[in-house]
Amino acid sequence: MVSMTPIVIDGKQFTAITVALPKTNFMAVTSEKGYIMCGALDVALLNEKLKERGIIAGRAVGVRTIEQLLEAPLESVTYEAEALGIKVGTIGKDALLKMV
């Protein structure tokens, strides 16, 4: 099952996406500029092989719900996210607010 849900953080709108997979869930919350995602995100791939795309993204591990993803500290971020002031340890919802 796939669900897409609008969410609002400090008056800004984002889209939460959850894909229920066997024995796990894939989760992301996106803005027009970037996104945060569960542990399935390969930040090294984005930074190295896809660097020219300038992807703004962050990864949180150990999360099982969108709510946890929003409250979790990011374990890794892309170079482009760092350029916006999003650092490792930034809470998910705070990172999203820097992506608007």
Buried (B, 14 or more C-beta within 10 A) or exposed (E): EEEEEEBEBEEEEBBBBBBEEEEEBBBBBBBEBBBBBBBBBBBEEBBEEEEEEEBBBBBBEEBEEBEBBBBBBBBBBBBBBBEBEBEBEBBBBBBBBBBB
